[in-house]
Amino acid sequence: MDAIAKAIEAYVDADELAGAVTLVWRDGKVAQDCAVGWRDMDATALMTRDTIFRIASMTKPVTSVAALMLMEEGKFALDDPISRWAPEFADMRVLRHPDAPLDETDPAARDITFRDLLTHRSGLTYGDMHTGPILAAYRAALGWDIDSDVAPDAWIAALAALPLIDQPGAGFHYGHSTDLLGLLIGRIEGTSLGEVLQRRIFQPLGMKDTGFMVPPDRWGRRARMYGFDPAGRIIARDALDKVCLAERPADLAYESGGQGLWSTADDYLAFARLFVGDGAVDGVRLLKPETLALMTSNQLTEDQRARAETFGMPLFTAHGFGLGLAVVLDPDKAAATRCKGGVGTVGWPGAFGGWWQSDPTDGTVMVFLAHNRFEPEQLAQGIGLSVYGAITQFHGLATALPR
């Protein structure tokens, strides 16, 4: 067992993590891989390299790449108003304060643009980020966060009927911007987001196990979802209330471009290699080098970076945000749990314990996948946070691997 596997096994043995899969790619090949712990603890099913995970917000960079592919083809420009494709978003209203009553609004100063969606400066949010009336309004209008039973057109209309929490372009507010972007991709292409991703990204890159649904014949390879009880003991979480379903019904039309994909470590590695290959992998080009350079360049102002936070924690102390992912600006201060490497290293983690980064300065890609869900209110108690310790150790040990 290598040092990375031993480090992760310590978290599994302490009942702080059910299991994880890691991959490190450098110098044109896989330099390290391990599968540690349990895919399903009750069934005594061991984790394997081809285990399929719900990757949550690691979906966002994938959807963002698809959007930029359409931009390259002239389907839209970054600063085009989205109301061209979603007239529901014309004449939006903005809350005077994120937690203000829903009728205390002012007119939006301008339309939301595609650039706003890609940089989370649209004024959209996640309801759970707030305590005011917007929380209940989001839940009532949009259904579950990932596997919503609200159909795409109805979901777009319901979101547009709610007020924004900030003026378009004013500040970074993490939320449903990428979900809306994904549904607009479907409208532009005249099909579902899943079909677009399959045709434009998954098939060309050979990502055979990635999609919004896991086929029944692969259910046995899925990692079971785990969380923590109030005492911090690890428990199975087969259905996460208001988040996602254990079994996505086949008739659900809504596909979450911000959170909904399932994938494997090898599949995501194929995607992440785009960022150390100037937009191409093994001769398959998805983005022009200049588009990739734009995607991986910080788009936020200094003030926007300073004010950006989730659940009271700063997001961009040493990072900026490009078009759909974080980018390292200060390698000395960057934390591994976001992404840490040379200037220009990119990544974006997922709420279920998934993490990745691509460092173009040395051509290294790292992928860490787990199913480790904790509730926001458990943050203050330190419950479930061991996954970040495991990621940090993985990053440090992977960085030290001999070349």
C-alpha positions as CSV (number, residue, x, y, z in Angstrom):
1,M,0.0,0.0,0.0
2,D,1.4,3.4,-1.0
3,A,1.6,6.4,1.3
4,I,-1.6,8.0,-0.1
5,A,-3.6,4.8,0.4
6,K,-2.3,4.5,4.0
7,A,-3.2,8.1,4.8
8,I,-6.8,7.6,3.5
9,E,-7.1,4.2,5.3
10,A,-6.5,6.0,8.6
11,Y,-9.6,8.1,8.0
12,V,-11.6,4.9,7.1
13,D,-10.4,3.1,10.1
14,A,-11.5,6.0,12.3
15,D,-15.0,5.9,10.8
16,E,-14.5,9.4,9.4
17,L,-14.7,8.4,5.8
18,A,-16.4,5.4,4.1
19,G,-13.8,5.2,1.3
20,A,-12.2,7.1,-1.5
21,V,-10.6,6.7,-4.9
22,T,-7.5,8.7,-6.0
23,L,-5.6,9.3,-9.3
24,V,-2.5,11.3,-10.0
25,W,-1.6,11.9,-13.7
26,R,1.7,13.4,-14.7
27,D,4.3,13.0,-17.5
28,G,1.7,11.6,-19.8
29,K,0.6,8.7,-17.6
30,V,-1.1,7.7,-14.3
31,A,1.6,8.1,-11.6
32,Q,-0.6,6.9,-8.7
33,D,-4.0,5.3,-8.0
34,C,-5.7,3.7,-5.1
35,A,-9.2,2.6,-4.0
36,V,-9.5,2.5,-0.2
37,G,-12.4,1.6,2.1
38,W,-16.0,0.8,1.3
39,R,-18.2,1.4,-1.6
40,D,-21.0,0.0,0.6
41,M,-20.2,-0.7,4.2
42,D,-23.4,-2.8,4.9
43,A,-22.8,-5.0,1.9
44,T,-19.0,-5.2,2.7
45,A,-18.4,-4.1,-0.9
46,L,-14.9,-2.6,-1.3
47,M,-14.1,0.6,-3.1
48,T,-12.8,0.0,-6.6
49,R,-11.1,2.3,-9.1
50,D,-14.2,2.2,-11.4
51,T,-16.6,3.1,-8.6
52,I,-19.2,5.6,-9.8
53,F,-19.8,8.7,-7.6
54,R,-22.2,11.6,-7.6
55,I,-19.8,14.4,-8.2
56,A,-22.0,17.4,-7.2
57,S,-20.4,20.7,-8.1
58,M,-17.6,19.1,-10.0
59,T,-20.4,19.2,-12.6
60,K,-20.0,23.0,-13.0
61,P,-16.7,23.0,-14.9
62,V,-18.1,20.4,-17.3
63,T,-21.2,22.5,-18.1
64,S,-19.0,25.6,-18.4
65,V,-16.8,23.9,-21.0
66,A,-19.9,23.0,-23.0
67,A,-21.1,26.6,-22.9
68,L,-17.8,27.9,-24.1
69,M,-17.8,25.4,-27.0
70,L,-21.1,27.0,-28.1
71,M,-19.6,30.4,-27.6
72,E,-16.8,29.5,-30.0
73,E,-19.3,28.5,-32.6
74,G,-21.0,31.9,-32.4
75,K,-24.2,30.7,-30.7
76,F,-23.8,33.6,-28.2
77,A,-21.2,36.1,-26.9
78,L,-20.2,36.2,-23.3
79,D,-21.8,39.6,-22.8
80,D,-25.1,38.8,-24.6
81,P,-28.2,39.0,-22.4
82,I,-29.6,35.6,-21.5
83,S,-33.1,37.0,-22.2
84,R,-32.4,36.4,-25.9
85,W,-32.8,32.7,-25.1
86,A,-34.8,33.0,-21.9
87,P,-37.2,35.9,-22.2
88,E,-38.5,35.0,-18.8
89,F,-35.4,36.9,-17.4
90,A,-36.3,40.3,-18.9
91,D,-37.1,43.0,-16.5
92,M,-35.8,41.3,-13.3
93,R,-36.2,42.7,-9.8
94,V,-33.5,42.8,-7.1
95,L,-34.0,42.4,-3.3
96,R,-32.8,45.5,-1.4
97,H,-31.0,43.0,0.9
98,P,-30.5,39.2,0.4
99,D,-32.8,38.5,3.4
100,A,-35.4,41.2,2.8
101,P,-39.1,40.5,2.2
102,L,-39.7,39.4,-1.3
103,D,-41.7,42.6,-2.2
104,E,-38.8,44.9,-1.2
105,T,-37.1,45.1,-4.5
106,D,-35.7,47.5,-7.1
107,P,-35.4,47.1,-10.9
108,A,-32.3,45.3,-12.2
109,A,-29.9,47.9,-13.6
110,R,-29.2,45.6,-16.6
111,D,-29.9,42.2,-18.0
112,I,-28.1,39.1,-16.8
113,T,-25.4,38.0,-19.3
114,F,-23.8,34.6,-20.1
115,R,-20.6,35.9,-18.5
116,D,-22.6,36.6,-15.3
117,L,-23.8,33.0,-15.2
118,L,-20.3,31.6,-15.8
119,T,-18.9,33.7,-13.0
120,H,-21.8,33.5,-10.5
121,R,-22.4,37.2,-10.7
122,S,-26.0,36.9,-12.0
123,G,-27.7,37.7,-8.7
124,L,-29.0,34.1,-8.5
125,T,-28.2,32.1,-5.4
126,Y,-28.9,28.8,-3.6
127,G,-31.8,29.3,-1.2
128,D,-30.0,27.4,1.6
129,M,-27.3,30.1,1.6
130,H,-29.8,32.4,3.3
131,T,-32.2,32.6,6.2
132,G,-34.7,35.1,4.9
133,P,-37.9,34.6,2.8
134,I,-35.8,33.8,-0.3
135,L,-35.0,30.4,1.3
136,A,-38.6,29.2,1.4
137,A,-39.3,30.8,-2.0
138,Y,-36.5,28.9,-3.7
139,R,-37.5,25.6,-2.2
140,A,-41.2,26.0,-3.1
141,A,-40.4,27.1,-6.7
142,L,-37.6,24.9,-7.8
143,G,-38.1,21.5,-6.1
144,W,-35.1,19.5,-4.9
145,D,-31.7,21.0,-5.5
146,I,-30.4,18.2,-7.9
147,D,-33.1,15.8,-8.9
148,S,-35.9,18.3,-9.2
149,D,-39.3,17.2,-10.5
150,V,-39.9,20.6,-12.0
151,A,-39.5,20.4,-15.8
152,P,-36.8,22.6,-17.4
153,D,-39.1,25.3,-18.9
154,A,-41.2,25.5,-15.8
155,W,-38.0,25.6,-13.6
156,I,-36.6,28.5,-15.7
157,A,-39.9,30.4,-15.4
158,A,-40.1,29.7,-11.6
159,L,-36.5,31.0,-11.1
160,A,-37.2,34.1,-13.2
161,A,-40.3,34.9,-11.1
162,L,-38.1,35.2,-8.0
163,P,-36.1,38.4,-7.2
164,L,-32.4,38.4,-7.5
165,I,-30.3,38.9,-4.4
166,D,-27.9,41.4,-6.0
167,Q,-27.6,43.5,-9.2
168,P,-26.3,41.5,-12.2
169,G,-22.5,41.7,-12.3
170,A,-22.2,43.3,-8.9
171,G,-20.9,40.4,-6.8
172,F,-20.1,36.7,-6.6
173,H,-23.0,34.7,-5.2
174,Y,-22.6,30.9,-5.5
175,G,-25.8,29.3,-6.6
176,H,-28.0,28.1,-9.5
177,S,-26.3,30.1,-12.2
178,T,-24.7,27.0,-13.7
179,D,-28.0,25.1,-13.5
180,L,-29.6,27.9,-15.5
181,L,-26.7,27.9,-17.9
182,G,-27.1,24.2,-18.5
183,L,-30.8,24.5,-19.3
184,L,-30.0,27.4,-21.7
185,I,-27.5,25.2,-23.4
186,G,-30.3,22.7,-24.0
187,R,-32.5,25.5,-25.4
188,I,-29.8,26.7,-27.7
189,E,-29.1,23.2,-29.0
190,G,-32.8,22.2,-29.1
191,T,-32.3,19.1,-26.9
192,S,-31.4,18.1,-23.3
193,L,-28.3,19.2,-21.6
194,G,-27.4,15.5,-21.0
195,E,-27.5,14.8,-24.8
196,V,-25.3,17.9,-25.5
197,L,-22.7,16.8,-22.9
198,Q,-22.7,13.2,-24.2
199,R,-22.2,14.3,-27.8
200,R,-19.7,17.1,-27.3
201,I,-17.7,16.0,-24.3
202,F,-18.2,12.5,-22.9
203,Q,-18.1,10.6,-26.2
204,P,-15.1,12.5,-27.6
205,L,-13.1,12.1,-24.4
206,G,-14.1,8.4,-23.8
207,M,-16.0,9.2,-20.6
208,K,-18.1,6.1,-20.7
209,D,-19.4,6.2,-17.1
210,T,-20.4,9.9,-16.8
211,G,-24.0,11.2,-17.0
212,F,-27.0,12.4,-15.1
213,M,-28.3,8.8,-14.7
214,V,-26.4,5.6,-13.9
215,P,-27.8,2.7,-16.1
216,P,-29.3,-0.1,-14.0
217,D,-26.6,-2.6,-15.1
218,R,-24.0,-0.3,-13.4
219,W,-25.8,0.3,-10.1
220,G,-23.6,-2.2,-8.3
221,R,-20.6,0.1,-9.0
222,R,-22.1,3.2,-7.4
223,A,-20.7,4.4,-4.1
224,R,-23.3,4.5,-1.4
225,M,-23.9,8.0,0.0
226,Y,-22.7,8.5,3.6
227,G,-23.2,11.3,6.1
228,F,-23.0,11.8,9.9
229,D,-25.5,11.6,12.8
230,P,-25.6,14.4,15.4
231,A,-22.9,12.7,17.4
232,G,-20.6,12.6,14.3
233,R,-21.0,8.8,13.7
234,I,-21.0,7.8,10.0
235,I,-24.4,6.7,8.6
236,A,-25.8,5.8,5.3
237,R,-27.7,8.7,3.5
238,D,-29.4,7.0,0.6
239,A,-31.8,10.0,0.1
240,L,-30.7,13.5,1.0
241,D,-33.8,15.6,1.8
242,K,-34.0,18.6,-0.6
243,V,-30.8,17.6,-2.3
244,C,-31.0,14.4,-4.4
245,L,-32.5,11.0,-4.7
246,A,-30.9,7.6,-4.3
247,E,-32.5,6.5,-7.6
248,R,-33.2,9.2,-10.1
249,P,-36.5,8.4,-11.8
250,A,-36.2,7.8,-15.5
251,D,-38.9,10.3,-16.3
252,L,-37.3,13.3,-14.7
253,A,-36.6,15.9,-17.4
254,Y,-34.6,18.4,-15.3
255,E,-30.8,17.9,-15.4
256,S,-28.7,19.9,-13.0
257,G,-25.8,21.4,-14.9
258,G,-24.4,22.6,-11.6
259,Q,-24.6,19.5,-9.5
260,G,-26.1,16.5,-11.1
261,L,-23.5,14.3,-12.8
262,W,-22.2,10.9,-11.8
263,S,-18.7,10.0,-12.8
264,T,-15.6,7.9,-12.1
265,A,-12.0,8.9,-11.3
266,D,-10.8,7.9,-14.7
267,D,-13.6,9.7,-16.5
268,Y,-13.0,12.9,-14.6
269,L,-9.3,12.6,-15.2
270,A,-10.0,12.6,-19.0
271,F,-11.9,15.9,-18.6
272,A,-9.4,17.5,-16.2
273,R,-6.6,16.9,-18.6
274,L,-8.1,19.6,-20.9
275,F,-6.6,22.1,-18.5
276,V,-3.0,20.8,-18.9
277,G,-3.4,20.3,-22.6
278,D,-4.5,23.7,-23.9
279,G,-8.0,22.5,-24.4
280,A,-7.2,19.1,-26.0
281,V,-6.8,15.6,-24.8
282,D,-4.9,12.9,-26.9
283,G,-5.5,14.9,-30.0
284,V,-9.2,15.6,-29.3
285,R,-9.7,19.4,-29.1
286,L,-12.7,20.8,-27.3
287,L,-11.6,24.4,-26.7
288,K,-9.2,26.7,-28.5
289,P,-6.2,27.6,-26.5
290,E,-7.3,31.2,-26.3
291,T,-10.7,30.1,-25.0
292,L,-9.1,27.9,-22.3
293,A,-6.8,30.8,-21.3
294,L,-9.9,33.0,-20.9
295,M,-11.7,30.3,-18.9
296,T,-8.8,29.9,-16.5
297,S,-8.2,33.7,-16.0
298,N,-9.6,35.4,-13.0
299,Q,-12.8,37.4,-13.8
300,L,-13.5,38.9,-10.4
301,T,-12.5,42.3,-9.2
302,E,-10.5,42.6,-6.0
303,D,-13.6,43.7,-4.1
304,Q,-15.7,40.8,-5.4
305,R,-13.0,38.4,-4.4
306,A,-12.8,39.9,-0.9
307,R,-16.6,39.8,-0.4
308,A,-17.2,36.3,-1.8
309,E,-18.1,33.7,0.9
310,T,-20.2,30.6,1.6
311,F,-21.6,30.0,5.0
312,G,-19.5,32.8,6.4
313,M,-16.2,31.4,5.1
314,P,-14.1,33.4,2.5
315,L,-13.8,31.7,-0.9
316,F,-11.0,33.5,-2.7
317,T,-8.3,34.5,-0.2
318,A,-5.6,33.2,-2.6
319,H,-7.8,32.3,-5.6
320,G,-9.7,34.0,-8.3
321,F,-12.6,32.6,-10.3
322,G,-12.6,32.2,-14.0
323,L,-15.4,30.9,-16.2
324,G,-16.7,28.1,-14.1
325,L,-13.8,27.2,-11.8
326,A,-11.3,28.6,-9.3
327,V,-7.8,29.6,-10.3
328,V,-4.7,30.0,-8.1
329,L,-3.4,33.5,-7.9
330,D,-1.1,33.2,-4.8
331,P,0.5,29.7,-4.5
332,D,1.9,30.4,-1.1
333,K,-1.5,31.1,0.5
334,A,-3.7,28.7,-1.5
335,A,-5.4,26.0,0.4
336,A,-5.4,22.5,-1.1
337,T,-9.1,22.0,-0.4
338,R,-9.9,24.5,-3.2
339,C,-6.8,23.9,-5.4
340,K,-3.1,24.5,-4.8
341,G,-0.2,24.6,-7.2
342,G,1.5,27.1,-9.5
343,V,-0.2,30.3,-10.7
344,G,-3.0,29.2,-13.0
345,T,-3.8,25.9,-11.3
346,V,-7.5,25.3,-11.5
347,G,-10.2,23.2,-9.9
348,W,-13.6,23.2,-8.2
349,P,-14.7,20.7,-5.5
350,G,-18.0,19.0,-4.9
351,A,-20.2,19.0,-1.8
352,F,-20.1,15.2,-1.6
353,G,-16.4,15.0,-1.0
354,G,-15.1,15.0,-4.6
355,W,-12.1,17.2,-5.5
356,W,-9.7,17.7,-8.4
357,Q,-7.1,20.1,-9.7
358,S,-5.1,20.6,-12.9
359,D,-1.7,22.4,-12.7
360,P,-0.5,23.6,-16.1
361,T,2.8,24.7,-14.6
362,D,3.9,21.1,-14.2
363,G,1.3,19.2,-16.2
364,T,-0.1,17.3,-13.1
365,V,-3.7,16.4,-12.6
366,M,-5.1,15.0,-9.3
367,V,-8.5,13.5,-8.7
368,F,-10.1,12.5,-5.3
369,L,-13.6,11.0,-5.2
370,A,-15.7,10.2,-2.1
371,H,-19.3,10.2,-0.9
372,N,-19.0,12.2,2.3
373,R,-22.0,14.4,2.9
374,F,-22.4,16.7,6.0
375,E,-25.1,19.3,6.7
376,P,-24.2,23.0,6.8
377,E,-25.2,23.2,10.5
378,Q,-22.6,20.5,11.3
379,L,-19.8,22.8,10.1
380,A,-19.6,24.6,13.4
381,Q,-19.2,21.3,15.2
382,G,-16.5,20.1,12.9
383,I,-18.6,17.1,12.0
384,G,-17.7,15.5,8.6
385,L,-14.8,17.7,7.9
386,S,-12.2,14.9,7.9
387,V,-12.7,14.6,4.2
388,Y,-10.8,17.9,3.8
389,G,-8.0,16.5,5.9
390,A,-7.9,13.5,3.6
391,I,-7.8,15.7,0.5
392,T,-5.1,17.9,2.0
393,Q,-2.9,14.8,2.8
394,F,-3.6,13.4,-0.6
395,H,-2.5,16.7,-2.2
396,G,0.7,16.9,-0.2
397,L,1.7,13.3,-0.8
398,A,0.8,13.5,-4.5
399,T,2.9,16.6,-4.9
400,A,5.9,14.8,-3.3
401,L,5.7,11.8,-5.6
402,P,9.0,11.3,-7.4
403,R,9.0,12.1,-11.1
